[in-house]
Amino acid sequence: MINQQRRRILESRVWPHVQMPAQYVGGERNIVVKDHREVRGKLCLGFPDAYTIGMSHHGLQVLYSMMNRREDWAAERVFCPWPDMEAKMREHGVPLYSLETFTALSEFDVIGLSLQYEISGPNVLTMMDLGGIPLEAVDRTMADPLMIAGGPCAQNPEPMADYFDVLIIGDGEPVLPVICDLWIELKERYAREDGSFAEGEEGRKQREDALAEVAQKMDCAYVPRFYEPEYKEGRIAAINRTRGDVPETIAPSTISDLDGMPLPTSPIVPYIETVHDRIAVEIMRGCPHLCRFCQSTVIKRPLRVREVETIVDAAWESYKNTGYNEISILSLSSSDYPHFEPLVMRLHEVFRPLGVNISVPSLRVNDQLKTIPILLGSDRRRSMTLAPEVARDDMREQIRKKIKNSDLIDGCRVAFNHGFDSVKLYFMCGLPGERPVDLEGIVELAEMIATVGKEETGRFARVTASVSNFVPKSHTPYQWNGMQTRDYFRWAHRYMRSLVKIRSVTVKCHDIETSLLEGVLSRGDRRTGKVIRLAWERGARMDGWTEYMDPKRWWQAIEDAGIDIEQQVHQKYEMMDKLPWDHVNVKFGRAYLEKEQGRSTVQLEAMANAK
C-alpha cells in the first residue's frame, strides 16, 4: 500500500534537487512491504542519523526482521534526512515518511528510535517535527504514535525524557513485540466507533491513562511523565513518582537464551555505500571483562553466546540472500568468544572458497592475539585494529583493563609476518589519575609497534593512535568522577603530538568540543532537554558530522538554559549523592559500582604515592 501521490511529488520536486537521493527512495533488496489494511499494527523503526549510518546498525536489522516475521505487524524504516532534503520536504509540504510505503510518521501506531549517540538529540526532534508528531510527549493524544526509544543513551533517559512516551532499558527484542501489542489494545479501547480519538484535554488524559498501564505492566519501560525531578543546590536531589502505581525504579530487559533468538538472514541491501557494507552476525552479547570505564560491559550483562553452527548457518543464509563478500562477527570483544578458533576455522571452511572475507572488528589484546592473524589471513585486509585504551600497566590496573604490552607486541609481530602492514590503536586520555607518563606511554607504544614492523618487513609499519577524550558515563564505576577540562585536553593533545619521532606514526585526537558536549548531554538531568530543544530550534542538524557541528550554538544554548557546566560535567559527585540516572537499574546494581569506585580510589592513591 504505497502512497503513490507522495512518491510522485518526491520524484518530481524533491529527489532531483538533493544529494544522493537513493537514500530516500526505498525499494532495496530484501525490504518487506505489507498492505496496511491487512495488518493489525504499523511500526516504524528509526535511527536519528543519516541512512548510511542507520543502515549499518545491526540492531535495526534485527528488530525489522523480527517484527516482519509476524503477519499481524508491518515494520518499516525511517532515517534523519540531511538538511538539503529537510528543506525541500518543508518547501513542498512533504512529511517525513517510511521508506517501504512512503507513509507519514504520524500515521504509524508505534515509532521506535535507537539512541546511540547523545549529540543526535536534535535529529530526533527533526524527525518528530517533520513527521507531524508533537515534540512534547504531554501534548500527544491517542491519535499520535507511541514514541519509544532504546539504546545506550536510554541508560540516562533524562535529557530526552520530555520527548519520548517510553524509554526501554536493556535488550529490545523481548520488549518490542509486547509493547506494540499492548499499545494496539489500548488504542482499540479508546477509539471511537468511527475509529477516531478524543482531542484536547480529554485526548491527552486518555493517553496518560494508557501510558500508566504500560508503566504498570512493563517494569523495563520508563514513562518519564510519571517521574518528577527534585533539585537542590543545582543538582538532582530525588526523582519522585507522581503516582504510586508505577515502578519506583526501572529494571533492565534481558534475553536469557540468545542462541534461541533468530538472527536476520535476509538483511536489507542498500543501493548506496554505507559505513558497513557487509553481513553482520552477532556472536555474543555482553563481555567477560569488567573494565571500569566501559558502559557497554555493564548494561549488556550477563554474558550470553550463540553456538558455532547457529552463527555459520545464519551467515550462510545471509550470504545467499545478499551476495555480500564480507562477513563481520560482532560482539563487544569477539576474540573472547569461547569457541572463537573453531568458529573462525568453520567460517573459513565455508566461505573462503567463495572469496568471502571474514572480519573481526573487536579483538582482545591477550595471548591469543598471536593466533588471530594466522586464523584470519590478510585476504583484502592489510590493517588490524586493537584497543589497549592505555599504555602503562599501573593505569591498566586502575581501569581494570587486564592486558599486557608483550601480548600486543607479539600479536602485531605475527600480523606483520602474515601480510598486515598497519595497525590502528584506540586509547583514551583524561582518565582518573592520568599522568604525563601515561600520555608519553601512548606514543612510545605506537612507535614500538611501528619499529616491530620494520624488524619484520624492512619498513616501519603505519600505526595510528586514535585518542578519545574520556567521558565518565552513567552506570560505570567512574560515574561519580568529573570529566577533564577543555584546557587539559588541549594540553594533552599537543603534548602527545610533540613526542612523535617516527613519520609512520600518527596521533589522531577526537574533537574536544564534541567530547565536552557529549559530557554535558550524557551526564545531564531533565533540564538538559531544554538545551537540546534550543540547539535544534537554532539550527542544530546532523551535529555528529564534523561539517555540520557548530559548538558555539550548543554552548549558547547551554548558557541560555541555565546549565552549570562546571557542576554538571567537571565536578565530582560524592558517593552518597543522588545521580540523575539512579532510578534506572543495571545488573549487579549500584552496590557493585560503589565497590568498584572504592577500589579505584585506593589504586589511584597508590599510584600517586608511587610518584
Residue, then its C-alpha position, 0 to 999 in steps of 0.5 A: m500500500i504505497n502512497q503513490q501521490r507522495r512518491r510522485i511529488l518526491e520524484s518530481r520536486v524533491w529527489p532531483h534537487v538533493q544529494m544522493p537521493a537513493q537514500y530516500v527512495g526505498g525499494e532495496r533488496n530484501i525490504v518487506v512491504k505489507d498492505h496496511r489494511e491487512v495488518r493489525g499494527k504499523l511500526c516504524l523503526g528509526f535511527p536519528d542519523a543519516y541512512t548510511i549510518g542507520m543502515s549499518h546498525h545491526g540492531l535495526q536489522v534485527l528488530y525489522s526482521m523480527m517484527n516482519r516475521r509476524e503477519d499481524w505487524a508491518a515494520e518499516r524504516v525511517f532515517c534523519p534526512w540531511p538538511d538539503m532534503e529537510a528543506k525541500m520536504r518543508e518547501h513542498g509540504v512533504p512529511l517525513y515518511s517510511l521508506e517501504t510505503f512512503t507513509a507519514l510518521s504520524e500515521f504509524d501506531v508505534i515509532g521506535l528510535s535507537l539512541q546511540y549517540e547523545i549529540s543526535g538529540p536534535n535529529v530526533l526532534t527533526m524527525m518528530d517535527l517533520g513527521g507531524i508528531p508533537l515534540e512534547a510527549v504531554d501534548r500527544t493524544m491517542a491519535d499520535p504514535l507511541m514514541i519509544a526509544g532504546g539504546p545506550c543513551a536510554q541508560n540516562p533517559e533524562p535529557m530526552a525524557d520530555y520527548f519520548d512516551v517510553l524509554i526501554i532499558g536493556d535488550g529490545e527484542p523481548v520488549l518490542p513485540v509486547i509493547c506494540d501489542l499492548w499499545i494496539e489494545l489500548k488504542e482499540r479501547y479508546a477509539r471511537e466507533d468511527g475509529s477516531f480519538a478524543e482531542g484536547e484535554e480529554g485526548r491527552k488524559q486518555r493517553e496518560d491513562a494508557l501510558a500508566e498501564v504500560a508503566q504498570k505492566m512493563d517494569c523495563a519501560y520508563v514513562p518519564r511523565f510519571y517521574e518528577p525531578e527534585y533539585k537542590e543546590g543545582r543538582i538532582a536531589a530525588i526523582n519522585r513518582t507522581r503516582g504510586d502505581v508505577p515502578e519506583t525504579i526501572a529494571p533492565s530487559t534481558i534475553s536469557d537464551l540468545d542462541g534461541m533468538p533468530l538472527p536476520t538472514s535476509p538483511i536489507v541491501p542498500y543501493i548506496e555505500t554505507v559505513h558497513d557494507r557487509i553481513a553482520v552476525e552477532i556472536m555474543r552479547g555482553c563481555p567477560h571483562l569488567c573494565r571500569f570505564c566501559q558502559s557497554t560491559v555493564i548494561k549488556r550483562p550477563l554474558r550470553v553466546r550463540e553456538v558455532e553452527t547457529i552463527v555459520d548457518a545464519a551467515w550462510e543464509s545471509y550470504k545467499n540472500t545478499g551476495y555480500n563478500e564480507i562477513s563481520i562477527l560482532s560482539l563487544s570483544s569477539s576474540d573472547y568468544p569461547h569457541f572463537e578458533p573453531l568458529v573462525m576455522r568453520l567460517h573459513e571452511v565455508f566461505r573462503p572458497l567463495g572469496v568471502n572475507i571474514s572480519v573481526p572488528s573487536l579483538r582482545v589484546n591477550d595471548q591469543l592475539k598471536t593466533i588471530p592473524i594466522l586464523l584470519g589471513s590478510d585476504r583484502r585486509r592489510s590493517m588490524t585494529l586493537a584497543p589497549e585504551v592505555a599504555r602503562d600497566d599501573m593505569r591498566e590496573q586502575i581501569r581494570k583493563k587486564i592486558k599486557n604490552s608483550d601480548l600486543i607486541d607479539g600479536c602485531r609481530v605475527a600480523f606483520n609476518h602474515g601480510f598486515d602492514s598497519v595497525k590502528l590503536y584506540f586509547m583514551c586520555g583524561l582518565p582518573g589519575e592520568r599522568p604525563v607518563d601515561l600520555e608519553g606511554i601512548v606514543e612510545l607504544a605506537e612507535m614500538i609497534a611501528t619499529v616491530g614492523k620494520e624488524e619484520t618487513g624492512r619498513f616501519a609499519r603505519v600505526t595510528a593512535s586514535v585518542s578519545n577524550f574520556v567521558p565518565k558515563s552513567h552506570t560505570p564505576y567512574q560515574w561519580n568522577g568529573m570529566q577533564t577540562r577543555d584546557y587539559f585536553r588541549w594540553a594533552h593533545r599537543y603534548m602527545r603530538s610533540l613526542v612523535k619521532i617516527r613519520s609512520v606514526t600518527v596521533k589522531c585526537h577526537d574533537i574536544e568540543t564534541s567530547l565536552l558536549e557529549g559530557v554535558l548531554s550524557r551526564g545531564d538531568r531533565r533540564t538538559g532537554k531544554v538545551i537540546r530543544l534550543a540547539w535544534e530550534r537554532g539550527a542544530r542538524m546532523d551535529g555528529w558530522t564534523e561539517y555540520m557541528d557548530p559548538k558555539r550554538w550548543w554552548q549558547a544554548i547551554e548558557d541560555a538554559g541555565i546549565d552549570i557546566e562546571q557542576q554538571v560535567h567537571q565536578k565530582y559527585e560524592m558517593m552518597d549523592k543522588l545521580p540523575w540516572d539512579h532510578v534506572n537499574v543495571k545488573f549487579g546494581r549500584a552496590y557493585l559500582e560503589k565497590e568498584q569506585g572504592r577500589s579505584t580510589v585506593q589504586l589511584e592513591a597508590m599510584a600517586n604515592a608511587k610518584 
